[in-house]
């Protein structure tokens, strides 16, 4: 199996709902989070590339990444996550289809890592 970790967390504190998905593959990890506060939602997509998933042309951003448990090179986007991914993820979340959410995030993993992810 290509992915060895799928984790979902939901936290609701003081009218602030937070959804967090993470997955790991051979080249690194992908995280997506959505935070809703009083009707406004902010999202983020984070890529954590391990040594096998990234050119080593610069020092790693984290010497021991909390997700990959090794040095990682980190990139992220909130605009793409909020405007492109969240509408689809929210639709599947409302329908209780977490498998569809995982498929979206697995596609993002493949899109980022490409052939390095095999």
Buried (B, 14 or more C-beta within 10 A) or exposed (E): EEBEEBEBEEEEEEEEEBBBBBBBBBBBBBBBBBBBEEEEEEBBBBBBBBBEBBEEEEEBEBEEBEBBEBBBBBEEBEEBBBEEBBEEBBEBBEEEEBEBBBEBBBEBBBEBBEEBBE
